Amino acid sequence: MTVKKDLEKAIAAAEAAKGTYSTFATATDDQSAKTMFEQMSQDMDRHIAQLNSRLSSTAENKLTNQDQ
């Protein structure tokens, strides 16, 4: 498997986890649990952004290396 495919799989998994955390947050009446799941969802936003950034830089590096 390529780095690109690995990163795409990691992004998909992170997005799925974010969705699960958001669902948990809306499904609970326990305010501390709601807060915890909302924070976990926000953490996943950061993870997804970092993974997307890495995916972009990997693609740019590949293009640069092909030009040489």
C-alpha positions as CSV (number, residue, x, y, z in Angstrom):
1,M,0.0,0.0,0.0
2,T,1.2,3.5,-0.8
3,V,1.7,6.3,1.7
4,K,-1.2,8.2,-0.1
5,K,-3.5,5.2,0.5
6,D,-2.4,4.8,4.1
7,L,-3.1,8.5,4.8
8,E,-6.5,8.3,3.0
9,K,-7.4,5.3,5.2
10,A,-6.3,7.2,8.3
11,I,-8.4,10.2,7.3
12,A,-11.4,8.1,6.8
13,A,-10.9,6.4,10.2
14,A,-10.5,9.7,11.9
15,E,-13.7,11.1,10.2
16,A,-15.6,8.0,11.3
17,A,-14.4,8.4,14.9
18,K,-15.3,12.1,14.8
19,G,-18.8,11.1,13.7
20,T,-19.1,8.5,16.4
21,Y,-18.0,11.0,19.1
22,S,-20.5,13.6,17.8
23,T,-23.3,11.0,17.9
24,F,-22.4,10.1,21.5
25,A,-22.4,13.8,22.5
26,T,-25.9,14.3,21.1
27,A,-27.2,11.0,22.5
28,T,-26.3,11.6,26.2
29,D,-27.9,13.6,28.8
30,D,-24.8,13.5,31.1
31,Q,-23.3,16.9,30.7
32,S,-19.7,15.8,31.6
33,A,-19.9,13.0,29.0
34,K,-21.3,15.4,26.4
35,T,-18.4,17.8,27.0
36,M,-15.9,14.9,26.8
37,F,-17.3,13.6,23.5
38,E,-17.5,17.2,22.1
39,Q,-13.8,17.7,23.0
40,M,-12.9,14.3,21.5
41,S,-14.7,15.4,18.3
42,Q,-12.7,18.6,18.2
43,D,-9.5,16.7,18.7
44,M,-10.4,14.6,15.7
45,D,-10.8,17.9,13.6
46,R,-7.2,18.7,14.4
47,H,-6.1,15.2,13.6
48,I,-7.9,15.3,10.3
49,A,-6.4,18.6,9.4
50,Q,-2.9,17.3,10.2
51,L,-3.5,14.2,8.1
52,N,-4.8,16.2,5.2
53,S,-1.8,18.5,5.4
54,R,0.5,15.6,5.3
55,L,-1.4,14.1,2.4
56,S,-1.1,17.4,0.5
57,S,2.7,17.7,1.2
58,T,3.2,14.1,0.1
59,A,1.4,14.8,-3.2
60,E,3.5,18.0,-3.7
61,N,6.7,16.2,-2.9
62,K,5.8,13.5,-5.4
63,L,5.2,16.1,-8.1
64,T,8.4,17.9,-7.3
65,N,10.4,14.6,-7.5
66,Q,8.8,13.8,-10.9
67,D,9.9,17.1,-12.3
68,Q,13.5,16.5,-11.5
